[in-house]
Structure formats: C-alpha cells, structure tokens
Amino acid sequence: MQLDVMQALLRPGDVFPFETQVAVPPQDVDGEQIKFDGVALAGTFSAMDGTVQLKGTLHTTAHASCAMCLSDVAYPVDLEFQEIFRKDAAQTEDEVFPYEGNEVPLDQMTLTLIMLDLPMRFLCREDCNGGEALKPYQTNSKSSCQEDTQRPFEALKRLLEEDEEV
C-alpha cells in the first residue's frame, strides 16, 4: 500500500489528513501462524526538508492460539504512531523508513508497528491454566517477572517516553 504525499512535498510544513486500510499477510512467529484483520490507519502527514512525517493511529486484531490451552485468541492492537520517512534512509541503520518519488510505502511500517506491539505469548485469559496435560507442570504462585515477559518492549517504550519528556 502506498500513500501519495505529493501535496505535502509541494507545500512543505502543511499538514494533510489521511485514512487508509492496509492488508498484512499472516506472519510465522516462532512456528506459530498469526493472522491479522485489515489494518486501519488514520492520521496526518507533512513534509519538511526531504522527510515525510506520519502521525496517527493504527487499529487491527491479531488472531493466534493461546500458549496454554491452544484455543483461539483475538488480540486487539490499538496504538498511536509517529514515523519519519526519508529518501536516503538505510533501513538497516536508520530509525526511519525509506520512500521514493511521491509515495510513502505503508506496508513495512505497519508490519513493524504491529509486531512490536504483540505480546511474547498469547493467552485466551490471564488466568488460563491450559489443559489437563499441563497441570503437573504448573505452580500456584506467579513469577514476579511474568508481567514483564508478556510484553518485553514495553519497558523500552517507557524509557523512550521518559527521554522524550526530558
């Protein structure tokens, strides 16, 4: 999916609204197939000094299997984003996305944002104890690090937000 940003390139500094849908193909994550509903992106874009900035929200639902009982899990993904695109960006080195011509590719940005927001493992409910086969391996006490391992990038996100506030 490409977003036409010609207006912003012709009128630097002006802000333009956008709404679009992006299809994200199923992803294989450690042998598990994760499927996604259509991804809704809405927000604004602007251009300045050879860069295009997108700000907005992303909404979709990820479908996977519960790590404990293997039942279906629908995990809502709702997040705000602010991303920069640059013509001379090197994807492996820069923290910006590349673009060419008058269009910004949304597929890689969308997939990156979604994958960073997913939990390490999906649970159908927080207190899921799995099936009968798992009962001998379960303990009655929760690990103190269980919450942090559910979303490992959450701690990094908090650090980045603290840096931005300073």
C-alpha positions as a Markdown table, in Angstrom:
| # | Residue | x | y | z |
|---|---|---|---|---|
| 1 | Met | 0.0 | 0.0 | 0.0 |
| 2 | Gln | 1.4 | 3.4 | -1.0 |
| 3 | Leu | 0.3 | 6.8 | 0.4 |
| 4 | Asp | 0.5 | 9.6 | -2.1 |
| 5 | Val | 2.3 | 12.5 | -0.3 |
| 6 | Met | 2.7 | 14.8 | -3.4 |
| 7 | Gln | 0.6 | 17.6 | -1.7 |
| 8 | Ala | 2.9 | 17.7 | 1.3 |
| 9 | Leu | 6.0 | 17.7 | -0.9 |
| 10 | Leu | 4.7 | 20.7 | -2.9 |
| 11 | Arg | 3.6 | 22.6 | 0.3 |
| 12 | Pro | 6.2 | 21.9 | 3.0 |
| 13 | Gly | 5.0 | 22.4 | 6.5 |
| 14 | Asp | 1.3 | 22.0 | 5.7 |
| 15 | Val | -0.5 | 19.1 | 7.4 |
| 16 | Phe | -2.8 | 16.8 | 5.4 |
| 17 | Pro | -5.2 | 14.1 | 6.7 |
| 18 | Phe | -5.2 | 10.5 | 5.6 |
| 19 | Glu | -7.3 | 7.4 | 6.2 |
| 20 | Thr | -6.4 | 4.0 | 4.6 |
| 21 | Gln | -6.6 | 0.3 | 5.0 |
| 22 | Val | -3.5 | -2.0 | 4.8 |
| 23 | Ala | -3.6 | -5.7 | 4.4 |
| 24 | Val | -1.0 | -7.5 | 6.5 |
| 25 | Pro | -0.3 | -11.1 | 5.4 |
| 26 | Pro | -0.1 | -13.9 | 8.0 |
| 27 | Gln | 3.2 | -14.0 | 9.9 |
| 28 | Asp | 5.1 | -17.0 | 11.1 |
| 29 | Val | 6.4 | -16.2 | 14.6 |
| 30 | Asp | 8.5 | -19.0 | 16.1 |
| 31 | Gly | 6.5 | -21.6 | 14.3 |
| 32 | Glu | 3.1 | -20.1 | 15.1 |
| 33 | Gln | 0.9 | -18.6 | 12.4 |
| 34 | Ile | -0.5 | -15.2 | 13.4 |
| 35 | Lys | -3.2 | -13.7 | 11.2 |
| 36 | Phe | -4.4 | -10.1 | 11.1 |
| 37 | Asp | -7.7 | -8.4 | 10.3 |
| 38 | Gly | -7.5 | -5.4 | 7.9 |
| 39 | Val | -5.4 | -2.7 | 9.5 |
| 40 | Ala | -7.0 | 0.8 | 9.7 |
| 41 | Leu | -4.6 | 3.7 | 9.6 |
| 42 | Ala | -5.7 | 7.3 | 10.2 |
| 43 | Gly | -3.8 | 10.5 | 10.9 |
| 44 | Thr | -1.9 | 13.3 | 9.2 |
| 45 | Phe | 1.2 | 13.6 | 7.1 |
| 46 | Ser | 3.5 | 16.5 | 6.4 |
| 47 | Ala | 6.8 | 17.1 | 4.6 |
| 48 | Met | 9.8 | 19.2 | 5.6 |
| 49 | Asp | 13.5 | 19.2 | 4.5 |
| 50 | Gly | 13.3 | 16.0 | 2.5 |
| 51 | Thr | 11.4 | 14.0 | 5.1 |
| 52 | Val | 7.8 | 13.0 | 5.4 |
| 53 | Gln | 6.3 | 12.6 | 8.8 |
| 54 | Leu | 3.2 | 10.5 | 9.6 |
| 55 | Lys | 1.3 | 10.7 | 12.8 |
| 56 | Gly | -1.8 | 8.8 | 13.6 |
| 57 | Thr | -3.5 | 5.7 | 15.0 |
| 58 | Leu | -3.4 | 2.0 | 14.0 |
| 59 | His | -6.2 | -0.4 | 14.7 |
| 60 | Thr | -6.4 | -4.2 | 13.9 |
| 61 | Thr | -6.9 | -7.5 | 15.6 |
| 62 | Ala | -4.3 | -10.3 | 15.7 |
| 63 | His | -5.5 | -13.9 | 15.7 |
| 64 | Ala | -3.4 | -16.6 | 17.3 |
| 65 | Ser | -3.6 | -19.6 | 19.6 |
| 66 | Cys | -3.4 | -19.5 | 23.4 |
| 67 | Ala | 0.0 | -20.5 | 24.6 |
| 68 | Met | -1.6 | -22.6 | 27.4 |
| 69 | Cys | -4.7 | -24.3 | 26.0 |
| 70 | Leu | -4.4 | -23.7 | 22.3 |
| 71 | Ser | -7.8 | -22.0 | 22.0 |
| 72 | Asp | -8.3 | -19.1 | 19.5 |
| 73 | Val | -7.2 | -15.7 | 20.8 |
| 74 | Ala | -8.3 | -12.4 | 19.3 |
| 75 | Tyr | -5.8 | -9.7 | 20.4 |
| 76 | Pro | -6.7 | -6.1 | 19.7 |
| 77 | Val | -3.9 | -3.9 | 18.5 |
| 78 | Asp | -4.7 | -0.2 | 19.0 |
| 79 | Leu | -1.8 | 2.2 | 19.0 |
| 80 | Glu | -0.6 | 5.7 | 18.2 |
| 81 | Phe | 2.4 | 6.2 | 16.0 |
| 82 | Gln | 4.7 | 8.9 | 14.7 |
| 83 | Glu | 7.1 | 7.8 | 12.0 |
| 84 | Ile | 9.5 | 9.5 | 9.6 |
| 85 | Phe | 10.3 | 8.6 | 6.0 |
| 86 | Arg | 13.4 | 9.8 | 4.2 |
| 87 | Lys | 14.5 | 9.3 | 0.6 |
| 88 | Asp | 18.1 | 8.4 | 1.5 |
| 89 | Ala | 17.2 | 6.2 | 4.5 |
| 90 | Ala | 19.2 | 3.0 | 5.1 |
| 91 | Gln | 16.7 | 0.5 | 6.6 |
| 92 | Thr | 19.4 | -1.4 | 8.4 |
| 93 | Glu | 21.0 | 1.6 | 10.1 |
| 94 | Asp | 18.4 | 4.4 | 10.4 |
| 95 | Glu | 15.3 | 4.5 | 12.6 |
| 96 | Val | 13.3 | 5.9 | 9.7 |
| 97 | Phe | 11.7 | 4.3 | 6.7 |
| 98 | Pro | 12.7 | 4.9 | 3.1 |
| 99 | Tyr | 10.5 | 6.3 | 0.4 |
| 100 | Glu | 10.9 | 7.0 | -3.3 |
| 101 | Gly | 9.1 | 9.5 | -5.6 |
| 102 | Asn | 5.9 | 10.9 | -4.3 |
| 103 | Glu | 4.6 | 7.9 | -2.4 |
| 104 | Val | 5.3 | 6.5 | 1.0 |
| 105 | Pro | 5.1 | 2.7 | 1.4 |
| 106 | Leu | 3.0 | 1.8 | 4.4 |
| 107 | Asp | 3.3 | -2.0 | 4.4 |
| 108 | Gln | 6.7 | -2.3 | 6.2 |
| 109 | Met | 5.9 | 0.5 | 8.7 |
| 110 | Thr | 2.5 | -1.2 | 9.5 |
| 111 | Leu | 4.0 | -4.6 | 10.0 |
| 112 | Thr | 6.8 | -3.3 | 12.2 |
| 113 | Leu | 4.4 | -1.3 | 14.4 |
| 114 | Ile | 2.1 | -4.3 | 14.8 |
| 115 | Met | 4.9 | -6.9 | 15.6 |
| 116 | Leu | 6.5 | -4.6 | 18.2 |
| 117 | Asp | 3.1 | -4.3 | 20.0 |
| 118 | Leu | 2.3 | -8.1 | 20.1 |
| 119 | Pro | 2.8 | -10.0 | 23.4 |
| 120 | Met | 5.5 | -12.6 | 23.7 |
| 121 | Arg | 2.8 | -15.2 | 24.0 |
| 122 | Phe | -0.9 | -15.1 | 23.6 |
| 123 | Leu | -3.3 | -16.1 | 26.4 |
| 124 | Cys | -7.1 | -16.6 | 26.0 |
| 125 | Arg | -7.4 | -15.1 | 29.5 |
| 126 | Glu | -4.9 | -14.1 | 32.2 |
| 127 | Asp | -5.7 | -17.0 | 34.5 |
| 128 | Cys | -5.6 | -19.7 | 31.8 |
| 129 | Asn | -4.0 | -22.8 | 33.2 |
| 130 | Gly | -4.1 | -24.8 | 30.0 |
| 131 | Gly | -5.3 | -28.3 | 29.5 |
| 132 | Glu | -5.0 | -31.4 | 31.7 |
| 133 | Ala | -1.6 | -32.3 | 30.2 |
| 134 | Leu | -0.1 | -29.1 | 31.7 |
| 135 | Lys | -1.4 | -29.5 | 35.3 |
| 136 | Pro | 1.7 | -31.4 | 36.7 |
| 137 | Tyr | 4.0 | -28.6 | 35.5 |
| 138 | Gln | 2.1 | -25.6 | 36.9 |
| 139 | Thr | 2.8 | -23.8 | 40.1 |
| 140 | Asn | 0.4 | -22.0 | 42.3 |
| 141 | Ser | 2.5 | -18.8 | 42.5 |
| 142 | Lys | 3.0 | -16.3 | 39.7 |
| 143 | Ser | 6.6 | -15.4 | 38.8 |
| 144 | Ser | 7.4 | -11.8 | 39.6 |
| 145 | Cys | 8.7 | -11.3 | 36.1 |
| 146 | Gln | 5.7 | -12.8 | 34.3 |
| 147 | Glu | 4.2 | -9.4 | 33.6 |
| 148 | Asp | 7.4 | -8.0 | 32.1 |
| 149 | Thr | 7.9 | -11.1 | 29.8 |
| 150 | Gln | 4.5 | -10.7 | 28.4 |
| 151 | Arg | 5.5 | -7.5 | 26.6 |
| 152 | Pro | 9.3 | -7.2 | 26.6 |
| 153 | Phe | 9.3 | -4.0 | 24.5 |
| 154 | Glu | 7.0 | -2.2 | 27.0 |
| 155 | Ala | 10.0 | -1.3 | 29.2 |
| 156 | Leu | 11.9 | 0.1 | 26.3 |
| 157 | Lys | 8.9 | 2.1 | 25.2 |
| 158 | Arg | 8.6 | 3.6 | 28.7 |
| 159 | Leu | 12.3 | 4.6 | 28.6 |
| 160 | Leu | 11.9 | 6.3 | 25.2 |
| 161 | Glu | 8.9 | 8.2 | 26.5 |
| 162 | Glu | 10.8 | 9.3 | 29.6 |
| 163 | Asp | 13.7 | 10.5 | 27.3 |
| 164 | Glu | 11.2 | 12.5 | 25.2 |
| 165 | Glu | 9.8 | 14.2 | 28.2 |
| 166 | Val | 13.2 | 15.4 | 29.3 |
